[in-house]
Amino acid sequence: MKKSQQQHLSRVATLPCACCGAAPPSCVHHIREGQGMAQRASDFLAVPLCPACHQGDSGFHGDKSLMRVYKTSELQMLADTIEALYE
């Protein structure tokens, strides 16, 4: 992994959860939008998620119902993450 990738992921992990707003540190979730089943998105296409939103039963690696509860999408969370990194 390049130094720039590691730095970016470290910065993303310091942000609050992009789904529910839980305080950091956050897990880093690579978005699945536009990816095939066995593919992982670039490290620069990552969003911060709390453990419940990331790997909980209702999270992104569960039934994804939290995304509907918070009325968001992976692309919207990516946009919010990029904005937060530049504030």
C-alpha positions, -999 to +999 in steps of 0.1 A: +000+000+000+013+034-009+019+060+018-007+083+003-033+055+006-025+048+042-026+084+051-060+088+035-074+058+053-060+070+086-077+104+081-110+088+072-109+067+104-107+099+125-141+111+112-175+104+127-196+076+113-209+088+079-242+070+084-253+077+120-228+103+132-213+082+160-180+095+174-147+083+160-126+063+158-144+047+129-140+016+108-131+023+072-156+009+047-147+007+010-179+015-010-194-013-031-211+010-056-199+001-091-178-029-079-181-065-090-187-093-064-150-100-059-137-065-064-128-039-037-129-002-044-099+020-043-087+031-009-097+066-019-133+054-022-137+048+015-161+061+042-160+060+080-186+038+097-191+029+134-189-009+141-228-012+142-233+006+108-204-013+093-207-049+104-239-051+125-269-071+115-285-039+100-252-025+087-236-025+053-223-061+057-257-071+070-291-063+056-282-026+049-314-014+066-295+013+085-289+030+051-327+032+047-332+044+083-308+073+078-319+079+042-285+078+027-265+059+001-228+049-002-223+077-028-238+103-005-217+091+024-186+093+001-195+129-008-200+138+029-166+121+037-148+141+010-164+173+023-154+166+059-118+159+049-116+194+034-133+213+062 
